[in-house]
């Protein structure tokens, strides 16, 4: 016997559920018990589209952020060699830094070229930072001239301006 459809009543009375909700006893109605496969696939597609947009943008931001390490190490080396020049009036000898060195996180390799009155420090992208083709090398010299070059050795102006 059907508990939802008593014979004397033309309109069925909903049966209360144990959870406090109500369920309809009309033919063809069903209780929503979860998500359908189509709903899940649409959600997965939306998440995939958002990830395909966000991930490259995030990676580009990380590459740009790591350039600060090169700028910091280059200016630190410049400060040390200028202090030594103030005492010795030459950039060679005791003032010449031991190079090549790697930055603390290993994203750049710092090299130096110095003469009696000139020097140039160069930071070259290494490791995972080698994917930074826009600012592959960054340099600074005794005149505080800051230059940057991309992977094809073309000058770039965006590298020293974060």
C-alpha positions in Angstrom: 0.0 0.0 0.0 1.2 3.5 -0.9 1.7 5.6 2.3 1.7 8.9 0.4 -1.6 8.6 -1.4 -4.5 7.7 0.9 -7.6 6.8 -1.0 -10.1 9.3 0.5 -7.9 12.4 0.0 -7.5 13.8 -3.5 -4.5 16.0 -2.6 -1.6 14.2 -0.9 -0.1 15.5 2.3 3.7 15.7 2.3 5.4 13.3 4.6 7.9 14.9 7.0 11.5 13.7 6.7 13.6 12.7 9.7 15.9 15.7 9.0 12.9 18.1 9.5 12.5 18.9 5.8 9.5 17.9 3.7 9.3 15.7 0.7 6.6 15.8 -1.9 4.8 12.6 -2.8 3.8 13.7 -6.3 4.6 11.3 -9.0 7.8 12.1 -10.8 9.3 14.2 -8.1 12.6 13.2 -6.5 14.7 14.2 -3.6 17.8 16.2 -4.7 20.5 14.0 -3.3 23.7 15.6 -4.8 25.2 16.9 -8.0 24.8 15.5 -11.4 27.7 14.5 -13.6 27.0 17.4 -15.9 27.1 19.9 -13.0 30.4 18.5 -11.9 31.9 18.6 -15.4 30.8 22.3 -15.8 32.5 23.1 -12.5 35.7 21.3 -13.5 35.6 23.2 -16.9 35.2 26.6 -15.2 38.0 25.8 -12.7 40.3 24.7 -15.6 39.6 27.9 -17.5 40.4 30.1 -14.5 43.6 28.1 -13.8 44.7 28.4 -17.4 44.4 32.2 -17.0 45.8 32.6 -13.5 48.8 30.2 -13.6 50.8 32.0 -16.4 50.1 35.3 -14.7 51.3 34.0 -11.4 54.5 32.6 -12.9 55.2 35.9 -14.6 54.8 37.7 -11.3 57.2 35.3 -9.6 59.8 35.8 -12.3 59.5 39.6 -11.9 59.7 39.4 -8.1 63.0 37.4 -8.2 64.7 40.2 -10.1 64.8 42.1 -6.8 67.4 39.5 -5.6 69.7 40.5 -8.5 69.2 44.2 -7.9 70.0 43.7 -4.2 73.1 41.7 -4.8 74.4 44.1 -7.5 74.0 47.1 -5.3 75.5 45.3 -2.3 78.6 44.4 -4.4 78.7 48.0 -5.6 78.7 49.4 -2.1 81.5 47.1 -1.0 83.8 47.9 -3.9 83.1 51.7 -3.6 84.0 51.6 0.1 87.2 49.8 -0.8 87.9 52.4 -3.6 87.5 55.2 -1.0 90.3 53.7 1.0 92.7 52.5 -1.8 91.8 54.7 -4.8 91.7 51.7 -7.1 89.1 49.0 -7.9 91.8 46.2 -8.4 93.7 44.3 -5.8 92.0 44.1 -2.4 88.9 45.6 -3.8 88.3 43.0 -6.5 85.5 40.6 -5.3 85.8 36.9 -5.8 83.5 36.0 -8.7 81.5 34.3 -10.0 79.2 34.0 -7.0 75.6 32.8 -6.8 72.9 34.9 -5.2 71.5 33.5 -1.9 68.5 31.8 -3.5 70.5 30.7 -6.6 68.5 32.6 -9.2 71.4 34.7 -10.5 75.2 34.3 -11.0 77.1 37.5 -10.2 80.4 38.2 -12.2 82.7 41.2 -12.0 85.1 42.9 -14.3 87.3 45.6 -12.9 90.2 47.8 -13.8 92.0 50.6 -11.8 89.2 53.1 -12.4 86.2 51.1 -13.7 84.2 48.0 -12.8 81.1 46.3 -14.0 79.0 43.8 -12.1 76.8 41.5 -14.1 73.9 39.3 -12.8 72.9 36.5 -15.2 69.7 34.6 -14.6 70.3 30.9 -13.6 68.3 27.9 -12.5 64.6 28.4 -12.6 65.1 32.1 -13.2 66.6 31.3 -16.6 63.0 31.4 -18.0 63.2 35.2 -17.5 64.0 36.0 -21.1 63.1 39.7 -20.7 65.8 40.4 -18.2 68.4 37.7 -18.8 71.3 39.9 -17.7 71.5 43.0 -15.5 74.6 45.1 -15.0 75.8 48.0 -12.9 79.0 50.0 -13.2 81.2 52.6 -11.4 79.1 55.4 -12.9 75.9 53.8 -11.4 74.7 53.1 -14.9 72.1 50.3 -14.7 71.6 48.3 -17.8 69.6 45.2 -18.6 69.5 42.9 -21.6 67.0 40.2 -22.8 68.0 36.8 -24.1 68.8 38.2 -27.5 71.1 40.9 -26.0 68.6 43.7 -26.8 68.6 46.5 -24.1 65.6 46.5 -21.8 64.3 49.4 -19.7 61.8 47.6 -17.5 64.2 45.5 -15.5 65.6 48.1 -13.1 62.1 49.6 -12.6 60.1 47.0 -10.7 
